[in-house]
Every structure is written in structure tokens, then in C-alpha cells.
Amino acid sequence: MLFERIVSEGLAHNSYLIGDNAEAVVIDPRRDVGIYVNKATLAGYRIKYILETHRNEDYLIGSPELAARTKAEIWHADTQFDYRYGQPVRDGQTWKVGRFQVEAIHSPGHTPGMMNYLVYDSQGHPWTVFTGDTLFAGDVGRVDLMGEDRLEEMAGLLYDSIFERLVPLGDEVSVCPAHGAGSMCGGGLTAQRVWTTIGIERKHNPRLQHTDRDGFIEASQMQERPPYFREMEARNMDRPHVLGALPYPTPLSPQDFADRAREGLILDMRMDIAFNGAHIPGALSIWPDGVASFAGWFVPHDRPLYLVLEGEDTDRLTRQLVRMGYDQLGGYLAGGMNAWHKAGKPTTSIQTITVQDVCATMSKGVQPWTLDVRREDELEEDGEIVGAHHIHITQLPQHLSEVPRDEPIRIFCGSGVRSTIAASLLERQGWGNLSVVLGGTAALNAISCPTRLMEPEPIGG
């Protein structure tokens, strides 16, 4: 038999390739589909079916591309939406894959038409359920995507899907979700359980401890929604029917890069220390491991992107951008910042400050204007910074008016990487005299320095 979980790093997206007796099915394929074709071909399998659990909002689905290569049938969920490809799945529909049978289970909640897929083994016993964004290891799917006015309705549907359709399958049935820890499709996903079962989640998943429907609904909340989700939702119903080459940026000389980048956005994907030391004026900073989490908040889809990165990261980071629908990749700076410097091109920098300097100014009673871009839960867990103004990093563009332009700004986050995003956002809008605190609150809490307040003082976001 064939059983492969394909993990898309950054997005923490899981897709699956399973099969038996030379027949295979792919569940929720990502946009760059070569991995499914290669793995199936090398194992001697033919992909017959492509099953989607729901209309995805955090990445572009690869079903049409994969079908164009394999002639597989596409079956999509959320049939209430107007798809331009594939066929709609019916609750209870089945497919034969070798000796296995796959059954669709209507599991609304995350989306109105979510489908889970239960695989029966060769003896006809429930074996594995592919839960999409219904049930994760350590959490359940978010129920706020249809809007706050439908939050309780969707939470109730999710409760029914989990406790009436999934839990009765049996504790021994393994659970294969569409996301792992780090995904924006759930807040409490755990990295401790790579593989899980109905029984493990029933006993250890905090959300499944709310066994009464009202308590489950009450625990459901609205969550932050990256702007690019809307773009993905629309494009995932209108995917092209013909296979095309995936976009890839062209290497550009420093002069060509400077000329072309005037019409687009410079996205600098180096580490924060390198960006702060020297970067191209007007560049937006997102460190390599933060691209999947933060590009969707700050990078538009309607402008060409010009990339600055380290050479070994080009392929990996380009794939992440492409999976998120960033097709206008105008080019990348060949030779990186070293080539830019050697060509005599202009750069700018952002001041950095150590926590020792921060504490020294505190001890003297000096309090520069301090911006804290951490999340609310971080404030509760790690403590607040005396006198700081809290604006979560994702909300900063909507609260720029709250940041003064006529005095020095000191920026904190947990470690310094998000502070650098914030500094680059402010610098692009004309702010000067910015300082990023090296090590952030992790460093501040590692030394003897007052960092906490009795009551939070948020001013935005």
C-alpha cells in the first residue's frame, strides 16, 4: 500500500497520497503538484481521484494542475459555492481505491460544506479519517470565516460534526488533519502529536473537553483573518483548467533590480539582523521563517515583487510565495546585498539597541516612546513592558496615526524579528529615529529589569 503525508512548511499544510493495488487518491493537494506525481509514479501507482475537504483560504489548491497531469477525477466539497472545475461531493459518496473504500462524511463547521474522508481497510473496518479543518491535533477548526453573525451557528455545526459524526467512528481510528502546528487555521494546534487518533484527541484535545454543545459554542471566538484569505478563497473556486509553468523570479543585476523595483514592492527576506544592518530603501522586511505567517498581512497580490534573500533560500521561499498566490514575481537580486553594495547602490539601516541599554534608561527614569507589537496572549504570559504602547503587528497599518513622528520610537516583540517588520513598515511610511530591541522581551526577561505592569495599557489592535 501507499501512504504519504506531504507537509508544506511555513503554511503547516498537510496533504496526503494514499493508495493500494496500484491505485491512488490525493487529498487536498498543494499548488506545486510534482511531488504527488513523482511519488506515485516511483511507487508504481496511478492517481485516480483528487478529493478536497473544503474551499481552502490559506493556500492555492493544486487540484486542476494535478488533474491535468494525471487525468484524475476531481471531487470538491463546499458545493454551495460556484466552482469552475471538478464535481461536487455528496455526503456518503464512496470510491474504491484498490482494496480500500473511501467514504465522504459531511462535516460542516469550519465551512458550510466541509467534507471529511473515512478510509475503510481491506476488511471493511474504519481505519483513517482525513479531517481537513474539522479536527486537528490539539484543536478544532476555526468557525469565524463566515462572519461574526454566523459564529454560533457554525460552532454548533462543528460540534455536531465532531461529536456526532467523528467521535462515534471509534477511538482507534487515526486522524489525518489538513494542518499542523503553526497554521493560521487553528490557534492551539500542537507540535507534540505528529500522528493522532480519535481517542487521543477525545482525551487530550482541550476543545473536545467541552462535551456539552453550549460550552463548545461559548469557547469559540472570532480570530484574526489575514487579508490574503479572501484572495485565496476566490481563486480556489476559479482555478485554471490548463497546466501552466509555476512563476519563478528572474535573477536581476543591481541596476536592473533598481530600475524595475520602482514599479513594485521590494520584499527583503533575510534575517532581521542583516536587514537592520543594511537594506535597500523602501524594502519591507519579513524574515525567512515568517514569510508564510506574515506575507499575507502586508504583501499585496496586485504589485510585482522584487526579492532580496540569501541564495540558498531562493527556491524554498519562492515556493511559499507561489503557494500563497503571489504570481507577480518580478525578480530577485542576483548576488544579494553583497552585489548591491559592490555596485555602489544606496542603502539605509535601522538602529538596534540592547536590553542592557533599555534597562539603563529605565533606571534613570527615561522612557522613550515604546511600541510593543506582541500578541495579547504574549502580554499575559510574558508580562507587559512598563510604559509601552501595544499595537499588535498585524494591526499596525490601521493604527499608524497612534505612533508619533516627532520622537524616537523603540520597538519590542518577543525576539526582534517582528519588531523589524514593524520598523520596516514605519520606515516605508516616512518614520525615522526607529530602534529595534535585540532579543525582545525574551532578552528583557532574562536579566534583572522591570518589565511588568499590573494592568495592560493597549491603545490599539
DRENDO-1510 file (C-alpha; in Angstrom, 1 decimal, always signed):
<recs>
REC; n; res; u; v; w
REC; 1; MET; +0.0; +0.0; +0.0 .
REC; 2; LEU; +1.0; +3.7; -0.3 .
REC; 3; PHE; +0.5; +6.2; +2.5 .
REC; 4; GLU; +2.4; +9.6; +2.3 .
REC; 5; ARG; +1.8; +12.8; +4.2 .
REC; 6; ILE; +3.2; +15.8; +2.3 .
REC; 7; VAL; +3.9; +18.8; +4.6 .
REC; 8; SER; +4.2; +22.3; +3.1 .
REC; 9; GLU; +6.4; +24.1; +5.5 .
REC; 10; GLY; +5.6; +27.6; +6.7 .
REC; 11; LEU; +1.9; +27.2; +5.9 .
REC; 12; ALA; +1.9; +24.0; +8.0 .
REC; 13; HIS; -0.4; +22.4; +5.4 .
REC; 14; ASN; -0.8; +18.6; +5.2 .
REC; 15; SER; -1.8; +16.9; +2.0 .
REC; 16; TYR; -2.0; +13.1; +1.6 .
REC; 17; LEU; -1.2; +10.5; -1.0 .
REC; 18; ILE; -2.7; +7.1; -0.3 .
REC; 19; GLY; -3.3; +4.0; -2.4 .
REC; 20; ASP; -3.5; +0.3; -2.8 .
REC; 21; ASN; -3.0; -2.2; -5.6 .
REC; 22; ALA; -1.5; +0.5; -7.9 .
REC; 23; GLU; -4.5; +2.9; -7.5 .
REC; 24; ALA; -4.1; +6.1; -5.5 .
REC; 25; VAL; -6.0; +9.2; -4.3 .
REC; 26; VAL; -4.7; +12.6; -3.3 .
REC; 27; ILE; -6.4; +14.7; -0.6 .
REC; 28; ASP; -6.0; +18.5; -0.6 .
REC; 29; PRO; -3.0; +18.9; -3.0 .
REC; 30; ARG; -0.9; +22.0; -2.9 .
REC; 31; ARG; -0.2; +24.1; -6.0 .
REC; 32; ASP; +3.2; +22.6; -6.9 .
REC; 33; VAL; +2.0; +19.1; -7.6 .
REC; 34; GLY; +5.1; +17.4; -9.0 .
REC; 35; ILE; +5.7; +15.7; -5.6 .
REC; 36; TYR; +2.5; +13.7; -5.9 .
REC; 37; VAL; +3.1; +12.6; -9.5 .
REC; 38; ASN; +6.7; +11.7; -8.7 .
REC; 39; LYS; +5.9; +9.7; -5.6 .
REC; 40; ALA; +3.0; +7.8; -7.2 .
REC; 41; THR; +5.0; +7.1; -10.3 .
REC; 42; LEU; +8.1; +5.8; -8.5 .
REC; 43; ALA; +5.9; +3.5; -6.4 .
REC; 44; GLY; +4.0; +2.2; -9.4 .
REC; 45; TYR; +0.7; +3.8; -8.7 .
REC; 46; ARG; -1.8; +5.7; -10.8 .
REC; 47; ILE; -3.6; +8.7; -9.2 .
REC; 48; LYS; -7.4; +8.1; -9.9 .
REC; 49; TYR; -9.1; +10.6; -7.6 .
REC; 50; ILE; -8.4; +14.0; -6.1 .
REC; 51; LEU; -10.5; +14.8; -3.0 .
REC; 52; GLU; -10.9; +18.3; -1.5 .
REC; 53; THR; -12.1; +18.7; +2.1 .
REC; 54; HIS; -13.2; +22.3; +1.8 .
REC; 55; ARG; -12.7; +25.6; +0.0 .
REC; 56; ASN; -9.2; +26.5; +1.3 .
REC; 57; GLU; -8.4; +30.0; +2.4 .
REC; 58; ASP; -4.7; +29.9; +3.2 .
REC; 59; TYR; -3.1; +28.4; +0.1 .
REC; 60; LEU; -3.9; +27.8; -3.6 .
REC; 61; ILE; -5.3; +24.3; -4.2 .
REC; 62; GLY; -3.4; +22.2; -6.8 .
REC; 63; SER; -6.3; +20.0; -8.0 .
REC; 64; PRO; -6.6; +21.3; -11.5 .
REC; 65; GLU; -2.9; +21.2; -12.1 .
REC; 66; LEU; -2.7; +17.6; -10.8 .
REC; 67; ALA; -5.7; +16.5; -12.8 .
REC; 68; ALA; -4.1; +18.0; -16.0 .
REC; 69; ARG; -1.1; +15.8; -15.4 .
REC; 70; THR; -2.8; +12.6; -14.3 .
REC; 71; LYS; -6.4; +12.7; -15.7 .
REC; 72; ALA; -7.6; +12.0; -12.2 .
REC; 73; GLU; -11.2; +12.9; -11.3 .
REC; 74; ILE; -11.6; +16.0; -9.0 .
REC; 75; TRP; -14.2; +15.9; -6.3 .
REC; 76; HIS; -14.7; +19.2; -4.3 .
REC; 77; ALA; -16.6; +20.0; -1.1 .
REC; 78; ASP; -18.5; +23.2; -0.2 .
REC; 79; THR; -20.9; +22.6; -3.1 .
REC; 80; GLN; -22.8; +25.8; -2.2 .
REC; 81; PHE; -20.0; +27.7; -3.8 .
REC; 82; ASP; -19.7; +28.2; -7.6 .
REC; 83; TYR; -16.7; +26.2; -8.6 .
REC; 84; ARG; -15.4; +26.2; -12.2 .
REC; 85; TYR; -13.8; +22.8; -12.0 .
REC; 86; GLY; -14.4; +19.3; -10.7 .
REC; 87; GLN; -17.5; +17.6; -9.4 .
REC; 88; PRO; -19.4; +18.2; -6.1 .
REC; 89; VAL; -19.1; +15.6; -3.4 .
REC; 90; ARG; -22.2; +14.1; -1.8 .
REC; 91; ASP; -22.5; +13.0; +1.8 .
REC; 92; GLY; -22.0; +9.2; +1.9 .
REC; 93; GLN; -20.4; +9.0; -1.5 .
REC; 94; THR; -17.8; +6.3; -1.8 .
REC; 95; TRP; -14.8; +5.5; -4.0 .
REC; 96; LYS; -12.8; +2.3; -4.4 .
REC; 97; VAL; -9.1; +2.6; -4.3 .
REC; 98; GLY; -7.6; -0.9; -4.6 .
REC; 99; ARG; -8.9; -2.9; -1.6 .
REC; 100; PHE; -9.8; +0.2; +0.3 .
REC; 101; GLN; -13.1; +2.1; +0.3 .
REC; 102; VAL; -13.2; +5.9; +0.9 .
REC; 103; GLU; -16.4; +7.5; +2.2 .
REC; 104; ALA; -17.3; +11.2; +2.3 .
REC; 105; ILE; -18.7; +12.5; +5.6 .
REC; 106; HIS; -20.4; +15.8; +5.6 .
REC; 107; SER; -18.7; +17.8; +8.5 .
REC; 108; PRO; -19.8; +21.4; +8.4 .
REC; 109; GLY; -18.5; +24.0; +10.8 .
REC; 110; HIS; -15.2; +25.4; +9.5 .
REC; 111; THR; -17.0; +25.9; +6.2 .
REC; 112; PRO; -20.7; +25.1; +5.5 .
REC; 113; GLY; -19.8; +22.2; +3.1 .
REC; 114; MET; -16.7; +20.7; +4.7 .
REC; 115; MET; -16.2; +17.0; +3.8 .
REC; 116; ASN; -14.1; +14.5; +5.8 .
REC; 117; TYR; -13.0; +11.3; +4.2 .
REC; 118; LEU; -13.1; +8.0; +6.0 .
REC; 119; VAL; -11.0; +5.1; +4.7 .
REC; 120; TYR; -12.0; +1.6; +5.4 .
REC; 121; ASP; -9.4; -1.1; +5.4 .
REC; 122; SER; -9.5; -4.3; +3.3 .
REC; 123; GLN; -11.6; -5.9; +6.0 .
REC; 124; GLY; -14.2; -3.1; +5.9 .
REC; 125; HIS; -13.2; -1.6; +9.2 .
REC; 126; PRO; -12.9; +2.2; +9.7 .
REC; 127; TRP; -9.2; +2.9; +9.6 .
REC; 128; THR; -8.3; +6.5; +9.0 .
REC; 129; VAL; -10.3; +9.7; +8.6 .
REC; 130; PHE; -8.9; +12.8; +6.8 .
REC; 131; THR; -10.5; +15.6; +8.8 .
REC; 132; GLY; -9.5; +18.7; +6.8 .
REC; 133; ASP; -10.1; +21.7; +9.1 .
REC; 134; THR; -12.6; +19.9; +11.2 .
REC; 135; LEU; -10.4; +18.3; +13.8 .
REC; 136; PHE; -6.7; +18.9; +14.4 .
REC; 137; ALA; -4.1; +17.5; +16.9 .
REC; 138; GLY; -4.8; +19.8; +19.9 .
REC; 139; ASP; -7.5; +22.0; +18.4 .
REC; 140; VAL; -10.5; +22.2; +16.1 .
REC; 141; GLY; -11.1; +24.2; +13.0 .
REC; 142; ARG; -11.9; +27.9; +13.3 .
REC; 143; VAL; -15.6; +28.8; +12.9 .
REC; 144; ASP; -15.4; +32.5; +12.2 .
REC; 145; LEU; -14.8; +32.5; +8.5 .
REC; 146; MET; -18.5; +33.1; +7.7 .
REC; 147; GLY; -18.6; +36.2; +9.8 .
REC; 148; GLU; -19.4; +37.1; +13.4 .
REC; 149; ASP; -23.2; +36.9; +12.8 .
REC; 150; ARG; -22.8; +33.2; +12.0 .
REC; 151; LEU; -20.2; +32.3; +14.6 .
REC; 152; GLU; -22.6; +30.5; +17.0 .
REC; 153; GLU; -24.3; +28.7; +14.1 .
REC; 154; MET; -21.0; +27.5; +12.6 .
REC; 155; ALA; -19.7; +26.5; +16.1 .
REC; 156; GLY; -22.8; +24.4; +16.7 .
REC; 157; LEU; -22.4; +22.7; +13.3 .
REC; 158; LEU; -18.8; +21.9; +14.1 .
REC; 159; TYR; -19.8; +20.5; +17.5 .
REC; 160; ASP; -22.3; +18.2; +15.8 .
REC; 161; SER; -19.7; +17.2; +13.1 .
REC; 162; ILE; -17.1; +16.2; +15.8 .
REC; 163; PHE; -19.3; +14.6; +18.4 .
REC; 164; GLU; -22.0; +13.0; +16.2 .
REC; 165; ARG; -20.0; +12.0; +13.1 .
REC; 166; LEU; -16.3; +11.7; +14.0 .
REC; 167; VAL; -16.2; +10.5; +17.7 .
REC; 168; PRO; -18.6; +7.6; +17.1 .
REC; 169; LEU; -16.1; +6.2; +14.5 .
REC; 170; GLY; -14.1; +4.8; +17.4 .
REC; 171; ASP; -11.1; +5.7; +19.4 .
REC; 172; GLU; -8.8; +3.5; +17.3 .
REC; 173; VAL; -9.4; +5.4; +14.1 .
REC; 174; SER; -6.4; +7.6; +13.1 .
REC; 175; VAL; -6.9; +11.3; +12.4 .
REC; 176; CYS; -5.1; +13.0; +9.5 .
REC; 177; PRO; -5.8; +16.8; +9.6 .
REC; 178; ALA; -5.1; +19.3; +6.9 .
REC; 179; HIS; -2.8; +21.4; +9.1 .
REC; 180; GLY; -0.2; +21.1; +11.8 .
REC; 181; ALA; +1.2; +23.4; +14.4 .
REC; 182; GLY; +1.8; +26.9; +13.1 .
REC; 183; SER; -1.2; +27.1; +10.8 .
REC; 184; MET; -3.5; +30.2; +10.9 .
REC; 185; CYS; -6.5; +27.8; +10.6 .
REC; 186; GLY; -6.3; +27.0; +14.3 .
REC; 187; GLY; -4.8; +28.6; +17.3 .
REC; 188; GLY; -3.9; +25.7; +19.6 .
REC; 189; LEU; -2.5; +23.1; +17.2 .
REC; 190; THR; +0.1; +21.0; +19.0 .
REC; 191; ALA; +3.5; +20.0; +17.6 .
REC; 192; GLN; +3.8; +17.2; +20.1 .
REC; 193; ARG; +1.5; +14.8; +18.1 .
REC; 194; VAL; +2.5; +14.3; +14.5 .
REC; 195; TRP; +0.1; +11.4; +14.3 .
REC; 196; THR; -3.1; +11.2; +16.3 .
REC; 197; THR; -6.3; +9.2; +16.7 .
REC; 198; ILE; -9.9; +9.9; +17.7 .
REC; 199; GLY; -9.3; +8.5; +21.1 .
REC; 200; ILE; -6.2; +10.7; +21.7 .
REC; 201; GLU; -8.0; +13.8; +20.7 .
REC; 202; ARG; -11.1; +12.9; +22.7 .
REC; 203; LYS; -8.9; +12.6; +25.8 .
REC; 204; HIS; -6.3; +15.3; +25.3 .
REC; 205; ASN; -7.7; +17.9; +22.9 .
REC; 206; PRO; -8.7; +20.9; +25.1 .
REC; 207; ARG; -11.6; +21.8; +22.7 .
REC; 208; LEU; -13.1; +18.3; +23.0 .
REC; 209; GLN; -13.3; +18.6; +26.8 .
REC; 210; HIS; -16.4; +20.8; +26.1 .
REC; 211; THR; -18.6; +17.8; +25.7 .
REC; 212; ASP; -21.8; +19.9; +26.1 .
REC; 213; ARG; -22.8; +21.8; +23.0 .
REC; 214; ASP; -23.4; +25.2; +24.7 .
REC; 215; GLY; -19.9; +25.1; +26.3 .
REC; 216; PHE; -18.3; +24.2; +23.0 .
REC; 217; ILE; -20.1; +27.1; +21.3 .
REC; 218; GLU; -19.2; +29.5; +24.1 .
REC; 219; ALA; -15.5; +28.7; +23.7 .
REC; 220; SER; -15.5; +29.6; +20.0 .
REC; 221; GLN; -14.2; +33.0; +19.2 .
REC; 222; MET; -13.5; +35.4; +16.3 .
REC; 223; GLN; -9.9; +35.3; +15.2 .
REC; 224; GLU; -7.6; +37.5; +13.1 .
REC; 225; ARG; -8.1; +37.0; +9.4 .
REC; 226; PRO; -5.2; +37.8; +7.1 .
REC; 227; PRO; -6.3; +39.9; +4.1 .
REC; 228; TYR; -5.0; +37.3; +1.6 .
REC; 229; PHE; -7.5; +34.7; +2.8 .
REC; 230; ARG; -10.2; +36.5; +0.6 .
REC; 231; GLU; -7.8; +36.2; -2.4 .
REC; 232; MET; -7.3; +32.5; -1.9 .
REC; 233; GLU; -11.0; +31.8; -1.4 .
REC; 234; ALA; -11.9; +33.5; -4.7 .
REC; 235; ARG; -9.1; +31.9; -6.7 .
REC; 236; ASN; -9.7; +28.5; -5.3 .
REC; 237; MET; -13.1; +28.4; -6.9 .
REC; 238; ASP; -11.8; +29.7; -10.2 .
REC; 239; ARG; -8.6; +27.8; -10.8 .
REC; 240; PRO; -7.3; +27.5; -14.4 .
REC; 241; HIS; -8.1; +24.3; -16.3 .
REC; 242; VAL; -4.8; +24.1; -18.1 .
REC; 243; LEU; -1.4; +23.3; -16.6 .
REC; 244; GLY; +1.0; +26.2; -16.7 .
REC; 245; ALA; +4.5; +26.7; -15.5 .
REC; 246; LEU; +4.7; +28.0; -12.0 .
REC; 247; PRO; +6.1; +31.5; -11.7 .
REC; 248; TYR; +9.7; +31.9; -10.7 .
REC; 249; PRO; +11.6; +35.2; -10.3 .
REC; 250; THR; +14.3; +36.2; -12.7 .
REC; 251; PRO; +17.8; +36.9; -11.4 .
REC; 252; LEU; +18.5; +40.7; -11.8 .
REC; 253; SER; +21.6; +42.7; -11.7 .
REC; 254; PRO; +21.7; +45.5; -9.2 .
REC; 255; GLN; +21.0; +48.1; -11.9 .
REC; 256; ASP; +18.1; +46.1; -13.4 .
REC; 257; PHE; +16.7; +45.4; -9.9 .
REC; 258; ALA; +16.8; +49.2; -9.1 .
REC; 259; ASP; +15.1; +50.1; -12.3 .
REC; 260; ARG; +12.3; +47.6; -12.2 .
REC; 261; ALA; +11.6; +47.7; -8.5 .
REC; 262; ARG; +10.4; +51.3; -8.8 .
REC; 263; GLU; +7.1; +49.8; -10.1 .
REC; 264; GLY; +6.7; +47.1; -7.4 .
REC; 265; LEU; +7.4; +46.2; -3.8 .
REC; 266; ILE; +10.9; +45.1; -2.5 .
REC; 267; LEU; +10.5; +42.2; -0.1 .
REC; 268; ASP; +13.6; +41.6; +1.9 .
REC; 269; MET; +13.5; +38.0; +3.3 .
REC; 270; ARG; +16.8; +38.0; +5.1 .
REC; 271; MET; +17.2; +37.7; +8.8 .
REC; 272; ASP; +16.3; +40.7; +10.9 .
REC; 273; ILE; +20.0; +41.4; +11.9 .
REC; 274; ALA; +21.1; +41.6; +8.3 .
REC; 275; PHE; +18.1; +43.8; +7.4 .
REC; 276; ASN; +18.7; +46.2; +10.2 .
REC; 277; GLY; +22.4; +46.5; +9.3 .
REC; 278; ALA; +21.8; +47.5; +5.7 .
REC; 279; HIS; +18.8; +47.3; +3.3 .
REC; 280; ILE; +17.5; +48.9; +0.2 .
REC; 281; PRO; +15.5; +52.0; +1.0 .
REC; 282; GLY; +11.7; +51.3; +1.0 .
REC; 283; ALA; +12.1; +47.5; +1.4 .
REC; 284; LEU; +9.7; +45.5; +3.6 .
REC; 285; SER; +11.3; +43.0; +6.0 .
REC; 286; ILE; +9.9; +39.6; +6.6 .
REC; 287; TRP; +12.5; +37.0; +7.9 .
REC; 288; PRO; +12.6; +33.6; +6.2 .
REC; 289; ASP; +10.6; +31.6; +8.6 .
REC; 290; GLY; +8.0; +34.3; +8.9 .
REC; 291; VAL; +7.1; +34.6; +5.2 .
REC; 292; ALA; +4.1; +32.2; +5.4 .
REC; 293; SER; +2.7; +33.8; +8.6 .
REC; 294; PHE; +3.2; +37.5; +7.7 .
REC; 295; ALA; +3.3; +38.0; +3.9 .
REC; 296; GLY; -0.5; +37.6; +3.7 .
REC; 297; TRP; -0.9; +40.5; +6.0 .
REC; 298; PHE; +1.4; +43.0; +4.4 .
REC; 299; VAL; +2.3; +42.0; +0.8 .
REC; 300; PRO; -0.3; +42.8; -1.9 .
REC; 301; HIS; -1.2; +40.5; -4.8 .
REC; 302; ASP; -1.6; +43.3; -7.4 .
REC; 303; ARG; +2.1; +44.5; -7.5 .
REC; 304; PRO; +5.2; +42.9; -8.8 .
REC; 305; LEU; +7.5; +41.6; -6.0 .
REC; 306; TYR; +11.3; +42.1; -6.1 .
REC; 307; LEU; +13.0; +39.8; -3.7 .
REC; 308; VAL; +16.2; +40.2; -1.6 .
REC; 309; LEU; +17.3; +37.0; +0.0 .
REC; 310; GLU; +20.1; +34.6; +0.8 .
REC; 311; GLY; +21.0; +32.3; -2.2 .
REC; 312; GLU; +20.1; +29.0; -0.5 .
REC; 313; ASP; +16.6; +30.3; +0.4 .
REC; 314; THR; +15.5; +31.3; -3.1 .
REC; 315; ASP; +13.7; +28.1; -4.1 .
REC; 316; ARG; +12.2; +27.4; -0.7 .
REC; 317; LEU; +10.8; +31.0; -0.2 .
REC; 318; THR; +9.7; +31.3; -3.8 .
REC; 319; ARG; +7.6; +28.1; -3.4 .
REC; 320; GLN; +6.0; +29.5; -0.2 .
REC; 321; LEU; +5.0; +32.7; -2.0 .
REC; 322; VAL; +3.6; +30.8; -5.0 .
REC; 323; ARG; +1.5; +28.6; -2.8 .
REC; 324; MET; +0.0; +31.8; -1.4 .
REC; 325; GLY; -0.9; +33.1; -4.8 .
REC; 326; TYR; +2.0; +35.6; -5.3 .
REC; 327; ASP; +2.4; +35.1; -9.1 .
REC; 328; GLN; +3.9; +38.6; -9.9 .
REC; 329; LEU; +7.5; +37.7; -9.0 .
REC; 330; GLY; +9.4; +40.4; -10.9 .
REC; 331; GLY; +12.8; +39.1; -10.0 .
REC; 332; TYR; +15.4; +38.7; -7.3 .
REC; 333; LEU; +18.6; +40.5; -6.6 .
REC; 334; ALA; +21.4; +38.3; -8.0 .
REC; 335; GLY; +24.3; +38.1; -5.6 .
REC; 336; GLY; +22.2; +39.5; -2.8 .
REC; 337; MET; +23.1; +42.6; -0.8 .
REC; 338; ASN; +26.8; +42.0; -1.4 .
REC; 339; ALA; +26.3; +42.7; -5.1 .
REC; 340; TRP; +24.2; +45.7; -4.3 .
REC; 341; HIS; +27.0; +47.2; -2.1 .
REC; 342; LYS; +29.6; +46.5; -4.7 .
REC; 343; ALA; +27.6; +48.2; -7.3 .
REC; 344; GLY; +27.6; +51.4; -5.1 .
REC; 345; LYS; +23.8; +51.4; -4.7 .
REC; 346; PRO; +22.2; +53.3; -1.8 .
REC; 347; THR; +21.3; +51.6; +1.5 .
REC; 348; THR; +19.8; +52.6; +4.8 .
REC; 349; SER; +19.7; +50.9; +8.2 .
REC; 350; ILE; +17.7; +50.7; +11.3 .
REC; 351; GLN; +19.3; +51.2; +14.7 .
REC; 352; THR; +19.4; +48.3; +17.2 .
REC; 353; ILE; +19.5; +48.6; +20.9 .
REC; 354; THR; +20.4; +46.0; +23.6 .
REC; 355; VAL; +18.2; +45.2; +26.6 .
REC; 356; GLN; +21.1; +46.4; +28.8 .
REC; 357; ASP; +20.7; +49.9; +27.3 .
REC; 358; VAL; +16.9; +49.7; +27.7 .
REC; 359; CYS; +17.3; +48.9; +31.4 .
REC; 360; ALA; +19.8; +51.6; +31.9 .
REC; 361; THR; +17.4; +54.2; +30.5 .
REC; 362; MET; +14.6; +52.8; +32.7 .
REC; 363; SER; +16.8; +53.1; +35.8 .
REC; 364; LYS; +17.4; +56.8; +35.0 .
REC; 365; GLY; +13.6; +57.4; +34.7 .
REC; 366; VAL; +13.9; +58.0; +31.0 .
REC; 367; GLN; +11.1; +56.5; +29.0 .
REC; 368; PRO; +11.3; +56.7; +25.2 .
REC; 369; TRP; +8.1; +56.1; +23.3 .
REC; 370; THR; +7.9; +52.3; +23.2 .
REC; 371; LEU; +5.9; +50.2; +20.7 .
REC; 372; ASP; +5.1; +46.6; +21.7 .
REC; 373; VAL; +3.9; +44.5; +18.7 .
REC; 374; ARG; +3.3; +41.2; +20.5 .
REC; 375; ARG; +0.0; +39.3; +20.7 .
REC; 376; GLU; -2.4; +39.7; +23.7 .
REC; 377; ASP; -1.6; +36.2; +24.9 .
REC; 378; GLU; +2.1; +37.0; +25.0 .
REC; 379; LEU; +1.4; +40.0; +27.2 .
REC; 380; GLU; -0.4; +37.8; +29.6 .
REC; 381; GLU; +2.2; +35.0; +29.6 .
REC; 382; ASP; +5.5; +37.0; +29.5 .
REC; 383; GLY; +4.5; +40.3; +31.1 .
REC; 384; GLU; +4.0; +43.8; +29.8 .
REC; 385; ILE; +6.6; +46.4; +29.3 .
REC; 386; VAL; +6.5; +49.4; +31.6 .
REC; 387; GLY; +5.0; +52.4; +29.7 .
REC; 388; ALA; +4.8; +50.6; +26.4 .
REC; 389; HIS; +2.0; +51.1; +23.9 .
REC; 390; HIS; +0.6; +47.9; +22.5 .
REC; 391; ILE; -0.4; +47.5; +18.9 .
REC; 392; HIS; -0.3; +44.0; +17.5 .
REC; 393; ILE; +2.0; +43.7; +14.4 .
REC; 394; THR; -0.9; +42.7; +12.1 .
REC; 395; GLN; -2.9; +45.8; +13.2 .
REC; 396; LEU; -0.1; +48.3; +12.8 .
REC; 397; PRO; -1.0; +49.6; +9.3 .
REC; 398; GLN; -4.5; +50.5; +10.7 .
REC; 399; HIS; -3.1; +52.3; +13.7 .
REC; 400; LEU; -0.2; +54.4; +12.3 .
REC; 401; SER; -1.8; +57.6; +13.5 .
REC; 402; GLU; -1.2; +56.4; +17.1 .
REC; 403; VAL; +2.6; +56.3; +16.6 .
REC; 404; PRO; +4.3; +59.7; +17.0 .
REC; 405; ARG; +6.5; +61.0; +14.2 .
REC; 406; ASP; +8.4; +63.6; +16.2 .
REC; 407; GLU; +10.2; +61.5; +18.8 .
REC; 408; PRO; +12.3; +58.4; +19.0 .
REC; 409; ILE; +10.5; +55.1; +18.7 .
REC; 410; ARG; +11.7; +51.9; +20.5 .
REC; 411; ILE; +10.1; +48.7; +19.2 .
REC; 412; PHE; +9.7; +45.4; +21.1 .
REC; 413; CYS; +8.4; +42.0; +20.2 .
REC; 414; GLY; +9.3; +38.5; +21.6 .
REC; 415; SER; +12.7; +38.2; +19.9 .
REC; 416; GLY; +13.2; +41.1; +17.5 .
REC; 417; VAL; +12.1; +39.6; +14.2 .
REC; 418; ARG; +8.5; +41.0; +14.3 .
REC; 419; SER; +10.0; +44.3; +15.6 .
REC; 420; THR; +12.0; +44.5; +12.4 .
REC; 421; ILE; +8.8; +44.0; +10.3 .
REC; 422; ALA; +7.2; +46.9; +12.2 .
REC; 423; ALA; +10.3; +49.1; +11.8 .
REC; 424; SER; +10.3; +48.5; +8.0 .
REC; 425; LEU; +6.6; +49.3; +7.8 .
REC; 426; LEU; +7.1; +52.5; +9.7 .
REC; 427; GLU; +10.2; +53.4; +7.7 .
REC; 428; ARG; +8.3; +52.9; +4.4 .
REC; 429; GLN; +5.7; +55.4; +5.7 .
REC; 430; GLY; +8.3; +58.1; +6.5 .
REC; 431; TRP; +9.1; +57.4; +10.1 .
REC; 432; GLY; +12.7; +57.9; +11.3 .
REC; 433; ASN; +14.6; +57.5; +14.5 .
REC; 434; LEU; +13.5; +53.9; +15.0 .
REC; 435; SER; +15.2; +51.4; +17.3 .
REC; 436; VAL; +14.7; +47.6; +17.3 .
REC; 437; VAL; +15.4; +46.0; +20.7 .
REC; 438; LEU; +17.7; +43.0; +20.2 .
REC; 439; GLY; +16.3; +39.8; +21.7 .
REC; 440; GLY; +13.0; +41.5; +22.5 .
REC; 441; THR; +11.2; +40.6; +25.7 .
REC; 442; ALA; +12.9; +37.2; +25.8 .
REC; 443; ALA; +16.2; +39.0; +26.5 .
REC; 444; LEU; +14.5; +41.6; +28.8 .
REC; 445; ASN; +13.0; +38.8; +31.0 .
REC; 446; ALA; +16.4; +37.0; +31.0 .
REC; 447; ILE; +18.0; +39.8; +33.0 .
REC; 448; SER; +17.1; +41.8; +36.1 .
REC; 449; CYS; +14.9; +44.6; +34.7 .
REC; 450; PRO; +11.3; +45.7; +35.5 .
REC; 451; THR; +9.1; +44.7; +32.6 .
REC; 452; ARG; +5.6; +44.1; +34.0 .
REC; 453; LEU; +2.6; +46.2; +34.8 .
REC; 454; MET; -0.4; +45.3; +37.0 .
REC; 455; GLU; -2.8; +46.2; +34.2 .
REC; 456; PRO; -2.4; +46.2; +30.4 .
REC; 457; GLU; -2.5; +49.5; +28.6 .
REC; 458; PRO; -3.3; +48.6; +25.0 .
REC; 459; ILE; -4.0; +51.5; +22.6 .
REC; 460; GLY; -4.9; +49.6; +19.5 .
REC; 461; GLY; -5.4; +46.3; +17.8 .
</recs>
